[in-house]
Amino acid sequence: MEKRSLLQRFIARPEFGPFVLLAILLIVFYVINPTFLSTLNIGNVLAFAPELGIIALAMTLLLTAGEIDLSVGSVFGFSAVIMWTLFNSGVASLEIAFVLAMALSLVIGFCSGFMVTRMKIPSFLVTLGMLLVVRGSALYITDGFPQRTWDASGSWLAELLVGDFYIGELRVWASLLWFILLAVIIGYVLTQTKRGNWILASGGNANSARARGVRVNATKISLFMLTAALAAFAGIISSIRTSAANPNSGTGYELEVIAMVVIGGTSMAGGRGTIIGTVLGVFILRIMRNGIILIGVPGLAYNIFVGAIILGMMALHSWLERRHNAGV
């Protein structure tokens, strides 16, 4: 009975569905095309997954607190434009430009959080407006053209953010290590600290949380700032790795990030979030994008698969939650 009870609890966890889906994708893609699990292809997946994954980690906390940020894709592109504009124009060194770009992202996050919590404007509308302001600013600064390429080799900052090394034939980027480190820290904060309890309470029932002494507004503002900062961090990492700062970079990323988080089992209604599930969701979408190309499915069909998976996972999460609440 005890073993059965443990199994039932495992199945009821929000991470169960994403775990099974990820396993199915790995098996199906490998059976159709064995090169899917080649060292080179695994390296490709691990190279691209962390950048959106870093944003998804912060978005998990924000959705858990009952809010949403649609401006992360804009901040992703804008931060790189700011950093390289300052550096290329000789205004600041690469390190100073990085700090200024990150500081500006915190200001963006604070403005969004302030308008949501103090002015009582829904986060969907606030961050939709911020998306347009930030993207428009990036386009205005660059006249709509990508920044010129540069050589960041020899910079300790570039090496720290996107340096690479090999494990056998597998190429591993530093961004993957950043993603793992941030996942561990944020997962610990959410599940093991008072701040994590505040986040869960803020999304579950904000009025009740305030009555218990939770600083709901401060908590939400800090999460908007964290989300913007990690979006900027991911954008800068991407710009160094690709040697390009495009003002349109990150377009549509907000929807893909939210899909990763939701597929992972975090509730958009707030009050429930899982970092482990988000990590699974990140790899589900990145593996699917990679796999459908390897097996010959047109890349334009990617959104069809994403939409179907979101609908399927939502149905599964709903079914498991009803079973759990019913004590089955």
C-alpha positions as CSV (number, residue, x, y, z in Angstrom):
1,M,0.0,0.0,0.0
2,E,2.8,2.4,0.8
3,K,4.4,1.8,-2.6
4,R,1.1,2.4,-4.3
5,S,0.6,5.6,-2.3
6,L,4.0,6.9,-3.3
7,L,3.3,6.0,-7.0
8,Q,-0.1,7.8,-6.8
9,R,1.6,10.9,-5.3
10,F,4.2,10.9,-8.1
11,I,1.5,10.6,-10.8
12,A,-0.4,13.4,-9.2
13,R,2.5,15.8,-9.3
14,P,2.5,18.4,-12.0
15,E,5.9,17.3,-13.2
16,F,4.6,13.8,-14.1
17,G,2.9,14.8,-17.4
18,P,5.9,16.7,-18.7
19,F,8.3,13.9,-17.7
20,V,6.3,11.3,-19.6
21,L,5.9,13.6,-22.7
22,L,9.7,14.3,-22.8
23,A,10.4,10.6,-22.6
24,I,8.0,9.9,-25.4
25,L,9.5,12.6,-27.6
26,L,13.0,11.2,-27.1
27,I,12.0,7.7,-28.0
28,V,9.9,8.7,-31.0
29,F,12.5,11.0,-32.5
30,Y,15.3,8.5,-31.9
31,V,13.3,5.6,-33.5
32,I,12.5,7.7,-36.6
33,N,16.0,9.2,-36.9
34,P,18.8,7.7,-34.7
35,T,21.0,10.7,-35.4
36,F,18.7,12.6,-33.1
37,L,20.7,11.4,-30.1
38,S,24.1,12.0,-31.7
39,T,26.6,14.0,-29.8
40,L,26.4,16.8,-32.3
41,N,22.7,17.1,-32.1
42,I,22.6,16.9,-28.3
43,G,25.1,19.7,-28.3
44,N,22.9,21.8,-30.5
45,V,19.9,21.3,-28.2
46,L,22.0,22.2,-25.2
47,A,23.3,25.3,-26.9
48,F,19.9,26.9,-27.6
49,A,17.7,25.7,-24.7
50,P,19.3,27.7,-21.8
51,E,18.7,31.1,-23.3
52,L,14.9,30.8,-23.3
53,G,15.1,28.6,-20.3
54,I,16.7,31.3,-18.2
55,I,13.7,33.6,-18.9
56,A,11.3,30.7,-18.2
57,L,12.7,30.2,-14.7
58,A,11.8,33.8,-13.8
59,M,8.4,33.6,-15.6
60,T,7.6,30.6,-13.4
61,L,7.8,32.7,-10.3
62,L,5.8,35.5,-11.8
63,L,3.0,33.2,-13.0
64,T,3.0,31.5,-9.6
65,A,2.4,34.9,-8.1
66,G,-0.6,35.4,-10.4
67,E,1.0,37.8,-12.9
68,I,2.4,37.7,-16.4
69,D,5.0,39.6,-18.4
70,L,4.6,39.9,-22.1
71,S,7.6,42.2,-22.5
72,V,10.4,39.6,-22.0
73,G,11.0,39.1,-25.7
74,S,11.4,42.9,-26.2
75,V,13.8,43.2,-23.2
76,F,15.7,40.2,-24.6
77,G,16.5,42.2,-27.8
78,F,16.7,45.7,-26.2
79,S,19.3,44.8,-23.6
80,A,21.8,43.5,-26.2
81,V,21.2,46.6,-28.4
82,I,21.9,48.9,-25.4
83,M,25.0,47.1,-24.3
84,W,26.6,46.9,-27.8
85,T,25.6,50.5,-28.7
86,L,27.4,51.8,-25.6
87,F,30.4,49.6,-26.4
88,N,30.6,50.2,-30.1
89,S,30.3,53.9,-29.7
90,G,33.1,54.0,-27.2
91,V,30.9,55.3,-24.4
92,A,31.7,52.5,-22.1
93,S,33.8,49.3,-21.8
94,L,32.0,46.0,-22.4
95,E,31.8,45.3,-18.6
96,I,30.3,48.8,-17.8
97,A,27.9,48.5,-20.8
98,F,26.8,45.1,-19.5
99,V,26.1,46.6,-16.0
100,L,24.2,49.6,-17.5
101,A,22.1,47.3,-19.7
102,M,21.2,45.1,-16.7
103,A,20.4,48.1,-14.6
104,L,18.1,49.5,-17.3
105,S,16.3,46.1,-17.4
106,L,15.7,46.4,-13.6
107,V,14.1,49.8,-14.2
108,I,11.8,48.3,-16.8
109,G,10.8,45.6,-14.5
110,F,10.2,48.0,-11.6
111,C,8.0,50.2,-13.8
112,S,5.9,47.3,-14.9
113,G,5.6,46.0,-11.3
114,F,4.7,49.5,-10.0
115,M,2.0,50.0,-12.5
116,V,0.5,46.6,-11.8
117,T,0.6,46.8,-8.0
118,R,0.2,50.5,-7.2
119,M,-2.0,51.6,-10.2
120,K,-4.0,48.3,-10.2
121,I,-3.6,47.9,-14.0
122,P,-3.7,44.2,-15.1
123,S,-0.2,42.9,-15.8
124,F,-1.4,41.7,-19.3
125,L,-2.1,45.3,-20.4
126,V,0.9,46.8,-18.6
127,T,3.4,44.5,-20.1
128,L,1.8,44.6,-23.5
129,G,2.4,48.3,-23.5
130,M,5.9,47.8,-22.2
131,L,6.6,45.4,-25.0
132,L,5.8,48.1,-27.6
133,V,7.7,50.8,-25.7
134,V,10.9,48.7,-25.3
135,R,10.8,47.2,-28.8
136,G,10.1,50.6,-30.3
137,S,13.1,52.0,-28.4
138,A,15.4,49.3,-29.7
139,L,14.3,50.0,-33.3
140,Y,14.6,53.8,-32.9
141,I,18.1,53.5,-31.4
142,T,19.3,51.3,-34.3
143,D,17.2,52.8,-37.1
144,G,15.8,49.3,-37.4
145,F,19.1,47.7,-38.4
146,P,21.1,45.1,-36.5
147,Q,24.2,46.4,-34.7
148,R,27.5,45.7,-36.6
149,T,29.3,42.6,-35.7
150,W,32.2,42.7,-33.2
151,D,34.9,40.6,-31.7
152,A,34.4,40.0,-28.0
153,S,37.2,37.4,-27.8
154,G,39.7,38.0,-25.0
155,S,37.0,39.6,-22.8
156,W,36.7,37.9,-19.4
157,L,33.0,38.8,-19.4
158,A,32.3,37.2,-22.7
159,E,34.2,34.1,-21.6
160,L,32.3,34.0,-18.3
161,L,28.9,34.2,-20.1
162,V,29.4,32.2,-23.2
163,G,32.7,30.4,-22.9
164,D,32.7,26.8,-24.0
165,F,34.4,23.5,-23.3
166,Y,34.2,19.9,-24.4
167,I,33.2,16.8,-22.6
168,G,34.5,14.2,-25.0
169,E,33.0,15.2,-28.3
170,L,30.1,17.1,-26.6
171,R,30.5,20.9,-26.8
172,V,29.1,22.6,-23.6
173,W,28.4,26.3,-23.4
174,A,28.7,28.3,-20.2
175,S,25.1,29.4,-20.7
176,L,24.0,25.8,-19.8
177,L,25.9,26.1,-16.5
178,W,24.2,29.4,-15.8
179,F,20.8,27.8,-16.5
180,I,21.5,24.9,-14.2
181,L,22.8,27.3,-11.4
182,L,19.7,29.6,-11.7
183,A,17.3,26.6,-11.8
184,V,18.8,25.3,-8.5
185,I,18.7,28.7,-6.8
186,I,15.2,29.6,-8.0
187,G,13.9,26.1,-7.2
188,Y,15.3,26.3,-3.7
189,V,13.8,29.8,-3.2
190,L,10.4,28.7,-4.3
191,T,10.2,25.5,-2.3
192,Q,12.4,26.0,0.7
193,T,12.2,29.7,1.8
194,K,9.9,32.2,3.3
195,R,10.1,34.2,0.1
196,G,8.8,31.2,-1.8
197,N,5.8,30.9,0.5
198,W,5.1,34.6,-0.1
199,I,5.1,34.0,-3.9
200,L,2.8,31.0,-3.6
201,A,0.5,32.9,-1.2
202,S,0.5,36.1,-3.4
203,G,-0.8,34.0,-6.4
204,G,-3.1,31.8,-4.4
205,N,-5.1,34.5,-2.5
206,A,-3.5,37.9,-2.4
207,N,-6.0,39.4,0.2
208,S,-5.6,36.5,2.5
209,A,-1.8,36.7,2.1
210,R,-1.9,40.4,3.0
211,A,-3.9,39.6,6.1
212,R,-1.2,37.2,7.2
213,G,1.5,39.9,6.8
214,V,2.8,39.0,3.3
215,R,4.2,41.9,1.5
216,V,2.3,41.1,-1.7
217,N,3.1,44.3,-3.7
218,A,6.8,44.2,-2.8
219,T,7.0,40.5,-3.7
220,K,5.4,41.1,-7.1
221,I,7.5,44.1,-8.0
222,S,10.6,42.1,-7.2
223,L,9.5,39.3,-9.5
224,F,8.8,41.7,-12.4
225,M,12.3,43.1,-11.8
226,L,13.8,39.6,-11.7
227,T,12.0,38.5,-14.9
228,A,13.2,41.6,-16.8
229,A,16.7,41.1,-15.5
230,L,16.9,37.5,-16.6
231,A,15.4,38.3,-20.0
232,A,18.2,40.9,-20.4
233,F,20.8,38.5,-19.2
234,A,19.6,35.8,-21.7
235,G,19.5,38.4,-24.5
236,I,23.1,39.5,-23.8
237,I,24.3,35.9,-23.7
238,S,22.6,35.3,-27.1
239,S,24.1,38.4,-28.6
240,I,27.7,37.4,-27.6
241,R,27.2,33.9,-28.8
242,T,25.9,34.9,-32.2
243,S,27.9,38.1,-32.6
244,A,24.7,40.0,-33.4
245,A,22.4,42.5,-31.7
246,N,19.2,42.7,-33.7
247,P,16.5,45.1,-32.4
248,N,13.9,42.5,-33.5
249,S,15.6,39.7,-31.6
250,G,13.3,37.9,-29.2
251,T,10.1,38.6,-31.1
252,G,7.6,36.0,-30.1
253,Y,9.7,34.7,-27.3
254,E,7.2,35.7,-24.6
255,L,4.7,33.2,-25.9
256,E,7.2,30.4,-26.2
257,V,8.4,31.1,-22.7
258,I,4.9,31.1,-21.3
259,A,4.3,27.8,-23.2
260,M,7.3,26.2,-21.6
261,V,6.2,27.2,-18.1
262,V,2.6,26.1,-18.6
263,I,3.5,22.8,-20.2
264,G,5.7,22.2,-17.2
265,G,2.7,22.4,-14.8
266,T,2.7,25.9,-13.4
267,S,-0.8,27.3,-13.1
268,M,-1.6,30.6,-15.0
269,A,-4.1,31.3,-12.3
270,G,-1.4,31.5,-9.7
271,G,-0.7,29.7,-6.5
272,R,1.1,26.7,-8.0
273,G,4.5,26.6,-9.7
274,T,7.3,24.1,-10.3
275,I,10.8,24.8,-11.5
276,I,11.5,21.1,-12.2
277,G,8.4,21.2,-14.5
278,T,9.6,24.3,-16.2
279,V,13.0,22.7,-16.9
280,L,11.2,19.8,-18.5
281,G,9.0,22.2,-20.4
282,V,12.0,24.0,-21.8
283,F,13.6,20.8,-23.1
284,I,10.2,19.5,-24.4
285,L,9.8,22.5,-26.7
286,R,13.5,22.8,-27.7
287,I,13.7,19.0,-28.4
288,M,10.5,19.2,-30.4
289,R,11.7,22.1,-32.5
290,N,14.9,20.2,-33.2
291,G,13.3,16.8,-33.7
292,I,10.5,17.7,-36.1
293,I,13.2,19.2,-38.5
294,L,15.3,16.0,-38.2
295,I,12.4,13.8,-39.1
296,G,11.4,15.9,-42.1
297,V,8.4,17.8,-40.8
298,P,8.3,21.4,-42.1
299,G,9.5,23.9,-39.6
300,L,6.4,26.0,-40.2
301,A,4.4,23.3,-38.6
302,Y,6.1,23.8,-35.3
303,N,3.4,26.0,-33.9
304,I,0.8,23.3,-34.6
305,F,2.7,20.9,-32.4
306,V,3.2,23.5,-29.7
307,G,-0.5,24.4,-29.6
308,A,-1.5,20.7,-29.5
309,I,0.9,20.0,-26.7
310,I,-0.3,23.0,-24.6
311,L,-4.0,21.9,-25.0
312,G,-3.1,18.3,-24.2
313,M,-1.0,19.1,-21.2
314,M,-3.7,21.5,-19.8
315,A,-6.2,18.7,-20.1
316,L,-3.9,16.3,-18.4
317,H,-3.0,18.7,-15.6
318,S,-6.7,19.3,-15.0
319,W,-7.5,15.6,-14.9
320,L,-4.7,14.8,-12.5
321,E,-5.7,17.7,-10.2
322,R,-9.3,16.6,-10.1
323,R,-8.2,13.0,-9.3
324,H,-5.9,14.4,-6.6
325,N,-8.6,16.6,-5.0
326,A,-11.0,13.6,-5.1
327,G,-8.4,11.5,-3.2
328,V,-8.1,8.9,-6.0
